[in-house]
Amino acid sequence: MAAPDLNDPAQRAAYHRELRGVGVKLRRAGLGLSLLGALLVLSHRRGVEAVPLWLGAGVLGIGVLVMVAAISTRMAYHRLRMRN
């Protein structure tokens, strides 16, 4: 697949839509895990003794790692796509 011509507005818009679709599931999963981890930490801070702090921090950390993986996937796709 040839690299898109980013000087052409139509091709630039099409490439932007294409790039936006890369890693969507990973980004959503990372965002969901991060939100869940933040809610678990918040519930621990509010006094819910059934939720240990390490659980919330662990889920939050995994969510951040998944987001980093999604960003890396998108960057690698862009780098490969721009290669001639």
Beta strands, then each sheet from edge to edge (+ up, - down):
end
